[in-house]
């Protein structure tokens, strides 16, 4: 018999649009994870240089800086479904092109160009994509929806590398084709979704309206503290881009009969397995209390686990530490996403999502470049260990800079109302 607690935990699945969005997100993330594994493996196999793993991150970071904020404006000024469709169609085409270049062993330079465009289309769609969830899910279900979404995405992050590891042992180009197939399915699901009509901002004042999103985040110190803490933690503490090096050259005792490709798949899956465990715990518990203190503790634990992973040579210890990075990072994801979305009015949500994407995207992509560069100049171990220590230092500094974030209790508590210069914010008549 279903208990009241379980009923509330699963009630968000009664929203049809949420089910479609969750399924589409999961599929596309599986494909993206498989493609990411394949491109990292192909680059390292063809160049035998860790620096190229960092260059992948740098190549994908440039579109983030150039396009994310304008994409936030598009998400608030135009139909979000159409914006997403254009972006996803673009990523489908770039995945197909990567498959062709991989088959013919095209130049590394041209493959980097394709990665640039792949990231550009992704950045075009991301703010509109992020702004959909609060529109289709009632506010009282939103934190639970975020928990289930992170659970599904982490399941995808486990399945993606696992599937990718299997696929690349047979054919690297097939991983790119697999990614393209998942984006096609996502487009079909998106076309069938019922999305409420939302108010759009006036078109034409592009720069001023982009600046409004930046100002909103800067003025809300809890949001600014959460996204910047997450940014620096991943920028310094992420070890994912160097996993091909650890899988092939550093881990000394993989399970008997396990190939380096399969070791890479297992290591890439470990953070997601940890995140799934935490996400399932969160999804079946009441809304978070003492969320701010919990956030600082979990980011500290993430940094400590990163340090131990960097020092380890044992497969199982390394896997366990990567598991813990995902376990603790998932709490940070839930807190940050809920804070950003619930404390932002819908008419500016696309632009604020874009600012958030710049913070998080820069940490992922530039973090990969930092990891690869430090590994090239010193060693992969030095790169990972120094990054984990840097994360711990950031937590200490941020705890003093953002005392309000430390004091956040329930995530649904709202900040003071926002008012855009045109009077369109809460408290003003349309």
N, C-alpha and C positions, 0 to 999 in steps of 0.2 A: 504493500500500500504506500502511495506517495505521501510523504510528509509535507507539511506546510513549508518547511525550509527548502526542501527539494523543489517544490512547485514554484517558489519564487526564484530559485536558481535557474530553472529551465523555462520560465514564462516568456522570456524574450524570443524564444524560438517560435512563438505564436505569431510573430511579425513576419509575414511572407517575404517582404523585401530584405529583411535582415538575413533570412535563410539563404536567399539567392546571392546576396553580397558576400556572405561568409563562405559559401561554396566557391564562388568565383575567385575571391581573394586567396583561398587555400590552393586552388589549382594553379593560379598564376604564380604563386610563391614557390610551389614545388618546381615548376618549370624554370623559374629564375634561379633557384638554388642549384638545380642540375646544370644549368648553363654556366653559372658562376664557377662551379667546381671544374667544369670542362675547360673554360678559358684559362683558369689558373694553371691547370695541369698541362695544357697544350703549350702555353707560353714558357713554362719552366722546362718542359721536355725539349723544346726547340731552341731555347737560348741558354739553358743551364745557368741562369743568373737570377738571384733573388731580387735584383734591382727591377727587373721587368714585372715582378709581382707588385712592387710598389707603383710602377708606372701605370698599371691597370687602374689602381685607385686614383691616381692623379688625373688620368684621362677621363674617368667618370665624374671627378669632382668639378672640373671646369664648367660643364653645362649646369651643374647645380648652382654655381655662383652667378652664371649669366642669365639663367632662365627661370629659376624658382620663384623669385619675387614677381616678375611679370605674369607668371602662370597663376599666382595667387589672385592677381587682379582679374584675370580671365575667369577664374572660378566664381568670383563675386559678381561679375558683369554679364556673363553669358550662361547659357544652359550647361550645367555641370555634366550632364550625361554626354552631351556632344563633345565637350572638351576632353573627357576621359576617352571617348571612342577614338578621337584623332590620335591621342597619345598611344593608346594600346595598339592601334593599327600600325603605327610607326615602329613600335618594338617588335611586332610580328615580322615586319619586312626586314628589320636588321638581323633578327635571329635567322631568318632564311638565308640572308646574305652571308652571315658568319659560317653557316653550314657549307655553302658553296666554296668560300675561301679556304675553309679547313680541308675540304676534299681535294682541292687542287694545290694545297700548301701555298696559298697566296702570301704575299709579303706581310711581315709583322706590322709594318707601318700602316698598311691599309686595314688590317684587322683592328688596330688601335682607332683608326678613323671610324670604323663601324661601331666600336664600343662607345665612342664619343656620341654618335647619333642615337644609339640605343639609350644611353643615359639621358640625352636631351629629350627624347620622346617620353621617357619615364618621368622626368621632371615636369614636363608639360601637364601630365595627367595627375600627378600626385596631390597637389592642393585640393583640386576638385574631388578627388577620390576620398581624401581625408575628411572633407566637409560633408560628405553624404551621411555618415553614420548618425550624427545628432539630429538630422532631419527625418530619418526614417524610424528612429527608435525613441519612444517616450523618455523624458528626462529621468523619471524614477527607475527606469530600467538601464540607463546608460552605462553606469559603472559595471553592471553585470555583463552588458553587451561587450564592453572593452575587454573584460576578463575572458569571455568566450572567444572573442576575436584573437586575442593573443594566444590562447590555447590552440586554436586552429592554425594560426600562422607558425607556431612552434612545431606542431605536428608536421606541417609542410616543410619546416626547416630540417626535421629529422628525415622525412621521406625524400626530400629533394636531393641531399647529398648521397643518401643510400641508393636512390634510383640512379643518380648521376654516376656514382662509383661503379655500379653494375654496367651502365650504358657505355662509359668510356673504356672499360676493359674490352668491349666489343667494337665500339666505333665512337670516336669523339664527335664527328659531325652529327651523329644521331641525337646527341644531347641538345644541340641547337635546334634541331627539328622538333624534338619533344617540347622544348620551351615554346616554340611557335604554335604548336597545337593547343597548348593550355591557354594562350592568349586569345585564340580564336573562340574557344569555348566560353571564356569570360565575356567576350563581346556579345555572344548570343544571350547569355544570362542577363547582361546589363540591358539589352534591348527589351527584354521581357519584364523588367522590374517596374513597379509602380512607385514613382518618386514624387512626393508632394511638390507643388509649385512654390518656390521661395522668392522673396523680394530681391530684385537685382539693383545694384548701385548704378547711378548715372554713368554713362560712358563718356570718355573724353578727357577727364582729368587724371590720366594714368599715373604720372609721377606722384602727384599729391595723394592719390588714393593708395598707392603702394607705401608711401611714407606713413600714412595713418596706421597701417598694420604694424610697422616697426615701432611707432610711438606707443601703440597699445601694449605691446610686449614690454617695452622699456618701462612703462609706467606701472605695470603690474609686477611687483617684485617677486611674488611667489611663482608666477609663470616664468619670469626671467631666470630666477634662481634654479628652478627645476630643469629647464631646457639647457641652460649653460652647464650645470653640473653633469648632466647626462652627456653633453657634447665632449667635455674635457675627459670624462671617465673613459669613453670609448676611443677618443683620439689618442690617449696615452696607453690605455690598458688593453686594447684589442689585439689579439694574436692571430686572428683568422687568416689574414693574408699570408702569413708565414707558415701555415700548416703544411703546404706541399714540401717545404724544406724539412720540417720536423718529421713528417711521415717518411721521407726517403732517406734522410741523412742523420737524424739525431735519435729518434726512438730506437732503442737497441733490442728490445725483446717483444716484438709483436707476436700475437697468437700464431701457433704453428700453422704453416701453409698459407698465411695471409700475405697477399701481394702489397707492395707500396701503395698502389691505387686503392685497394680496399682499406688499408690503414688510414689513408687520407679521408675516405668516406666515413669511417668510424669516428675519427677525430672531429670532422666537421659536424657530425650529428650530435656529439656529446653536449654542447651548450644547449641545443634545442631540446634534448631529452630532459635536461635539468629544468629548462623553462616550462616544459609541458607539466612536469610534476608540480612545480610551483603554481602554474596557471590553474590546474585542476583543484589545488588546495584553495586558491583564492576564489574560484568560481562557486565553490560550495560553502563559502563563509560569508558572514554579513559584510556590509560596507566597511572599509578600513577605518580604524581609529588611530590616532597618533601617527598619521600618514607621513608627516614631515620627518620625525625622528626615525621612522622605519626606512624612509628613503636614504637618509645619510648612513644608517647602519648597513644597508644592503649594498650601497656603492662601495663602502669600505671593504666589505667581504669580497666583492667582485675584484677589487685591486689586490687583495691578499692572495686570492686563488690564482690570479694571473702570475704573481711572483713565483709561487710554488710550481706552476706549470712550466715556466721558463727554466727553472733549475732542474726539473725532472728529466730522467732518461728512461724511466720505466713506463711502459705502455699503459698499464692500468692506473698508475698514479696520475699520469698526464690526462688520461680520459676522465678520471674523477675530478680533477681540478677544472677541466673545461666544463664538465657537468655543473659544477658549483657556480662558474661564471654565468651560465644561463639561468640557473636556479635563482640567484640573487638579482640578476639584471631584469628578470621578468617583472619583479615588483616595481622597479624603477620605471619600466615601460607603462604599466598600468597607472601609476600615480601621475606620471607626466601627461599621458594622453587624456586622462580624465580631467586633470586640472585645466589643460589648454582648451579642451572642447566645451566643458560645462561652464567655464568662466569667460566665454567669448560669445558675444551676440552673433546671430546667424549672418547678418549683413556684412560682417567683417571676418567671418570665420575662414573663408578661403585665403585671405591675405595673411591672417595670423597662422594658419596651417602652413603657408609658404615660409614664413619666418621660422617657424618650428622646423620645417624641413631643411632650411639652410643650416641651422644649428646641428641637427642630427646627421644630415647628409655630409656636412663638412667633417664631422667626427668619423664617419665610416670611411669615406673615400680618402681624405687627407690622413686619417689614421693608418690606412693601408700604405700610403706613400711614406709616411714617417717610419713605419715598421720596416719597409723594404730598404729605405735609405740608411737607417741606422744599422740594419743587418749587413748591408753592403760595406759600410765604413768600418764596422767593428765585427759583430757576429750576431746571428739570430737570437742566441741566448741573451746577450746584452740588450738587444732591442726589446725583448719581451719583459725581462726583469726590470729594466729601467722604467718602462711604461707602467708597470704595476705599481712601482714605488711612487711614480708621479701621480697616479690616481689617488693614492692615499694622502698625498700632500694636498691635492686639490680639495678633497673632502674636508680636511682641516681648515683650509682657508675659506671655503664656501660656508662652512658652519658659522664663521664670524661675520662674513659679508651679508648673509641672508638669514638673519634671526627669525624673520617672519615665516620663512619656509620651514624652519625647524618646528615652529609652533602650530603648523597646519594640523588640524585634527581630522574632521570629516571632509572628504573631497567635494561633497555637494554644497558646502558653504560657499556663498558667492562673495565676490569682491563688490566694491561700489560700482554703480551703473556706468556704462560707457556712453559717451555722447560724441558722435562724429561731428565734424565742423558743419555739415549740412543739416544737423539736427535730427539725423535718422536713428540715433542710438536709443536705448531704453529710456522711457520717461518722456519721449517726444511723440507727438502725433505724426502719422505718415503725411 
